[in-house]
Structures are given as structure tokens and as C-alpha cells.
């Protein structure tokens, strides 16, 4: 059976939550494979709003298994609150529909504190993190000193691992002029929250292998966009994990052959949160209008998103590095009523036209967008559920983007509502 990986093709906030939720109706398992609770997903189902940031988007659908893979860093306190919040909205969550990888790294309060301390110390050079402790947790994972979910099941071993972890962190804190951490306090905090995690632990790689043997359909869900990938994004203004589709295999414990289709998500325009280059960014009333119409505020942080025209160069580059086979284009309706729409089709660097986004941070800051103008449409695309419901000029815009990014538009989203979606290419087709 076909298994699909869904990844953001821009800087995140592309509307992955809705698309994954829409696709999950035909999947049996939904797997988060990277990131943490620094990426928010908003689902609107029959007028009811669900806000997720750690749990897979499939959790709101009855009868689906949601999996948090080993590539995710898990804040157990946030996990407990998110589960509680969803239960208060009538969502059933138990071991039958949620599993967490035993080897997933935990985010501790010390990670959140360190994240904020370093951002404050960086001043104008700050990265623009969410302050959720994601980066420091991944650093401990790579440094082989992390506390993992399964460690909560062995109190004596946990104490030893905390002592080892604090050798590193107390040295960092001393350098920042901060007081040392107490191992007993860290241990007590973890023991107090461990019952929120232990019931869901499993050997996720084995669970997914059994699902594949049973020919179940698996949907792999990324958190941040490809342009925030630690290797292929706008470094250093990136997240601390790999966000490309290849991470779906590594971050869940399945081989690359388990993914049969890669679906990228892109807005009909571009947004970014935090610091970093943004060639097509708008600083005028048009940018403000896009932000207001698109409700461009972060689900997790509430931060206002920077807005700009669609950048075909960056999306095309994301498609190549992630092996994307089809794009789900979201928020087309936000552009309804614009007399003129522009698209970034190339860059100018030192007087020369280039078709790739440069790797150098210095060069990235200097590129200028080469834009082409496109006639807008007077009708509305909002709520359209078939190709024929779209204004003719909106159809031309979609076809125009397909040519520029060298990839077909497989899905088209015309509102936050689950069913306001047009299917052109079936990702789950065998």
C-alpha cells in the first residue's frame, strides 16, 4: 500500500495540519518524525478549532493510530497539557491511538532556560528560536548525554544519567553567570511527570514494521518547513533537525523504501517567522493585507509572520532536495481580490541573474528578487471544492506556479475547513 510523507516546502506554517488531517481519513497510521512542540498545527473541523504542536494531526480522527517517532524531541509537561486540552474538547486519547518512541529524546526545563538565556545573550545576532528548548535538547542527543523517554522507567539509571547531563549543563551555566542546577530537583520533576509518558511508550520501529506487514497505510508528518532544515535551510536561521522527507525514515525507524510518495505543502504566497533572509518579503500595505487576510500569526508563539510573494526559486529548490512528487497549494483564497499578484522567479546577485538560492549567509542577505507580475482575479476561490469552482485567472495562476516549480499541484486548499480541498493527484494511489 502507498505510504505518504508530508513536508513543508517553505519556512513552515504552510498549512500542513489541515492537509495531513484531510489525508489521514485514508491512512491507518499518522507519524510525526522530527521537531518538537515549536511548530503549531491548527485544524478546523466542522467549525471546531483544534490546536496541536506535538501530537500528530491524525489524533483528532477516531480509529487512527498516532505515533511520535524517535526523531521528535518530547517535552513531557507540554505533552500532558496538550492531551488534557484535547480531551476537554472530546478527543479520546489512550494507548490504542497514541504511541511514543521509547528512544525519543526528552526536553527538560533546563533546555528551555538555556534556549532563552542564549538568545538573550546573542542580542542582534539571535536566531529567533521559539524558546521551547528544542535546540539544546537536540544538542544533548547528538552529544550522547540526553535523557530519553525509556529512561523514565528506570529511576536508578535515571539518576546516573541526570548527573552526567548536569556536568555539561552546569559548566555552560557557570559560563553564563547562572547558578548551578540541582540533580535532585531535576530528578523529582521528571518522576512527577513520568506517568504522562510511560503508558504510551513502545518500540515504534517495530510497531510500524508490523503495520507495513499488515498493508496498513502510513502517513509521515513533518513539523517545520524544508527551508528550516539544519543542512538544506537558510543556516544558521534554521531549526535543529532535518526537516526534509528523507528524515521520515530515520526519524521513525523505517527504511527509505517505506515512503512511496512525498507531498510538499506550500502557500500561494510566502511567510516566515523569526530572523533570517527572505528575498520576496513585502514591507508595504500589500504585505500587511496578506498577513491580515491570512491570519498570519504563529500558532505556538503568537508572533506576527513576515509576508511576501510566492518564491518559486526556493520552492523549486525544496522540491529537489526533498524528492517532492506533488505540491499541496494552500491559502489560494487569501489572494482573492488582488488586482496584481507578483511571483519571485529568480534572483539578482552582484548584477547577475541566478536561479539558485546561494549557500553563503552573506550572499543570501544580498540577493534581490526578480519578480514577474500576474493579473489577479475578481471572483472568489474561497471554499471551492472542484476545479470548475475556481475563477479562470486563479486556475491560470496555479498552472503558472506548476511551470515555475517544475512540479505538479496535487492538492489545492481553499479555506481552513477540512473539506474545502480539491484533489488533482492522489498521493495514496498504488
N, C-alpha and C positions, 0 to 999 in steps of 0.2 A: 504494500500500500504506500501511497505517496506521503512523505513527511516534509513539512514546510518550515523553513527558518525565516522569521520576520525581523528585519533590521531597519533602523532609521538611516536614511540616505543623506541627511543633513546634520545639523548640530543638535539633534534631539527635538522633542516637543512636536514631532510631525503628526501625531495622532495615532501612534502605534496601538494604544489601548483599545480604541474603538475597532480598529482593523483586526486585531488579534481576537477580540471578543466576537466579532462577526464571523471570523473563520472558525472559531472554536466550536461553533454549532455542529461542524462536520468533523471535528477532531475528537479523539478519546482522551488525549493527554496534552496538557499545556506546560511547557518547561521554561523557567527563567534560567538563563545560562551565564549572566555576568552582571556586574554593577551591584548596587545596594539600594537603600531607600532614598537615594538622592535624585531619582527620576520618578516623577509623578505621572500616573495614567488616569485620566478621567473618562469614565464610561457613563453614557446617558441611555438608559433602557426604559422605554415606556414613560419617559418624563422623570424617572428617578435617577439621581446622580450618585455614582459610586466613585470614590477617590482611592486609588491604590498607589503604593510606591514600592512595596516589597513583594507582596503576593502576586502570583501570575494572574493575568486578566481573566483567565478561564474560571477563576474561583467563584464568580457570580453565576455560573451556569450549573444547574443541577446535573449530576451524573457524570461529571468530568473530573479526572484526576489532575490536580495541580502539583507541580514539582518545582522546588527550589534547588537548583543544581550546585555542584561543588565550586563553580566559577563565581558564585554570588557571595558577597560578604554580608553577614546577617547580624543586625542589631536586635538582640532578643527582647529588649524592652520595647522597641518600636514594633516588632512582630506581635507581641502580646497586645499592644494597643490597637494595631490595625485589625487583628482578629476580633477584638472586642467591639470595635466600631462597626465592622461589617455584620457581626451577629446582631447588633442593635438595629440593623436595617433588615433583618430577617434572613440573612445569608447563613446557611448551615456550613460549619467548618469543623471537621474532625479527621481522624486518620484515614477514613475512607476516601476523602477527596483532597488531602494535603500530605505531602511527604517532603522532608528536608534532607539534603545530603549530609551524611554523618561527617564527611570531611570538609564541610563548608567552614570557612573562617568566620569567627565572631568579631563584631565591632563592640568595643568596650567604651565606657565613659572616658577613659584616658585617651582614646583615639579622637573622640570629639573635641576634647580640651586641647590636645596638641594641634589639631587641624586649625582651630580658631587662633591659637597663640602664634602659629607660624604665619598665618595670613595677616594678622595684625602687625607682626614684626617686618613683613615684606613691604609694607607701605604701598607705594605706587607700583611696585613690581608684583603685586599679588596676582594669583592665578584666577581668582574668582570662584573658589570652591563653595559648596553649599554649607560647609562647616559640619557635616554629618559624620566625619571620621573615616570616610571611605578610603582616602589615600593612605593615611597611616596604617589602616588595617591591612591593605594590600602590601604595604612595605614590610609589615611583620610576617605576612605569609611568605613573601619571597625571601625574607631574612631567616626563615625557618624557626621562628620563635612564637608564632601565632597560637592563640587558644582556638581550638576547633570545636565544633558542636559536640562531637562524641566525647570530648574531654569532660563535659558536664556529668557524664555517667560514672566517672571515676574520681571521687573527691580527693583522695590522697595524691593521685597523679596530677590532678588539677593544681594543688598547692605547689608542687615542684615546678610546674610549668609557669605559674604566675611569678615565682621567684626568678626564674630565668628571664622572663619577659621584662621584669622591672629593672634588671641590671642595665638593660638598654635604655628604657624609658626614663629612669631616674638620672642617668647621665645626660640625656637630652634636656630634661627639665632643669638640671643644675646649670647647663649652658645658657638657658633662657632666664635664669634667675628666679626659678619657681621652686616651691617646696617639693620634697620627695613624696612619692606615693607609698601608702602603707599596704603591704601584701595582704594582711588580714582583711582590710576593708574591701579590697578588690575581690577576694575570695567570697566574702559574705554577700556582696552584691550579686555575684554570679549564682551562688547557691539559692538566693531568694528568687531568681528568675528562671532557674533551670527547668522547672515544671512546665513552663510555657513553650519549651523547645523539645524536651525529650520524647513526648508522646508521638512526635511526627518524624523522628529520625529513622533513616533507612539507608541501605546501600543502593543509592539511586541508580547507579550504573546497572545494577542487577535488575532493578525494577523495570528500567527502560528496555533492557535486553529481553526480558520476558514479554513485555508489551509488543516488541517488534516480532518476536516469535509467534505471538497470537495475532499478528497482522493488524494491530491497532494503529490508528493514525496519530502521529505525534506532531505537535506544533511547538517550535522552539522560538522563544520570545526574548529579544534583546531589550536592554534598558535605554542606553544612550545611543546617539547617532554615530555613524561611521566617522564623521569629521571630528569626533572627540576620541577616536581610537588612540591608544598610547603610542602606537607605531605609525599609523597612517593618517592621524588627525593633525590639527594645527598646533603642534607641540611648541611650547610647553602648556599651552592653554587647552588642555585635554583632560579626560578622566584618567583613572589609574588602572584601567583594564582594557583588554582588547574587546572592541565592540563589533568587529566585522563578523560576517557569517561563519567564518572558519572556527570562531570561538564556540559556536553552538555544539560542536562535537567535543572539544576539550573541556568546556565548562559544564558538561552534563555526563561525561563518561561514555559516550558512544563514538564509533568511528565516523570518519568523514562521509562514508557511503550511506550513513543513516539519513542524510539530508538530500532529498531528491529535487527540491525546488527552493530557490531563495527569492523572497519577495522583499523589495525595498519600499520604504514609506517616505514620501516627500510631499511637502506642502506646495501649493500652487504659487507660493512666494517663499521667502526665506526669513527665518528668525534665529536669534542667538541670545543666550543668557550669559552674563558674565563677561570677562575680558577676552581679548583675542581679536585677530583680524577678521574683517567682514567686508569684502570688496564692494558688494552691492547694497550696503546699508544706506538707508534714507534718513536724512536729518531734517526733513521738512514736514509740511502738513500732510503730504501723501503717506509718509511713514506713520504718522500719528493716526491717520484714518485707518490704515491697515491694522494697526495694533488695537484700535478701539473696536473695529468690526470683528476682528478675530479673537477678541478677549485674550490678548497675549500677555498673560501673567502666569508665572510658574505655579504649577500645582503644589509643589513641595514648599517652595520658599516665598511665593507671592511676588517675586521680583518681576519688574516690568521687562519684557523681552524686547530686544533690538529688532527692528523690522527692515526688510529690504526686498528688492525684486528677486525673482527666481534666478538662481545662479546655475546655468546649465553646465559650466565647466566643472564646478565642484560636484554636482550630482553625477555627471558622467564619470568623474574620477572615482567616486564612491562605488559606482556600479562595477567598474573594472576591478577594484581592489577587493570587492566582496563577492564577486561572481553573481551579481543580481540578474535574475532572468525576467523579472517583471516589476513594474512600479505601481504602487497604490498611491494615487494622487489625491491629497486631502485638501479641504478648505477652499475648493474652487469657488464656492458661493461667496467667500469674502471679497472676491474681485468683481462681483456683480455691480454694475452701475458705473464702473470706471470708464471714462472716455478713452483713456490711453493706458496701456499696460506695457511695461518695459521688461526685457529679459537680458541678463548678462550672458553674452555669447562667447566672450574671450577676454583677455586682459592685455593691458599695455604695461610693459616694464622697460624702463630706460629707452623709451621711444620705439620699442619693438613689440609687435603683437605676438602673444604666446597663447597656447591652447591648453596649458597645464598649470596647476597651482604650484608655485615653487616650494621647495622643501625648506629653504632658509627662512628663519623667523624674520630676519631683516628684510628680505625680498618680499615676503608675504605682506609686510606692513606698507610696502611701497607700490604694490600693483594697483592699477586703476582699471575699473571695469569698462569693457567695451559693450555698449548696450544697443539693442535694436528695439524699435517701438512697434507695438502691436495694437490694432484697433480693438477697443473694448466692446462689450455687448450691453444692450439696453434691457433685455429680458432678464429673467431670474433663473439661476441654476439651483437655487436652494430647494432641497427636498426632492430633487429629480431622482427617479429610480430606474430610468431607462435612457438609452442613448437619444431616443427621439424626444425626450422631455427637455433636452438641453437647447439653449439658444444656438443658432448656427455658428455664430462667431466664437462661442465657448468651445464648440467642437473643434473649430479650426485651431484655437489656442492649444488644446490638448494634443492635437496631431503635430503642431509645430514643436512642442516640447519633446515629443517622441523622437522626432528627427534630430534634434539637438543633443539629446542624451544617449542616442543610439540604443534605445531600449523601449519595448512596448509598455503602454499603460495597461495594466492588468485589471485594476480596480479603480473606481472613481468614487470618492466620498463627497457628498453634497450638503451634509449637516452633521452635527454631533450625534444625531439619532442613529441607533443601530441599523435600521433597515433602509436608511437613505443612502444606499450604496449601489453602484452599477458595476456588474461583473462583465468583463470583456474576455478575460483569460483565466481559467480555473487553475489555481495553484495546486489543488489536490488531485488533478487529473492524473490517472495512472499512465 
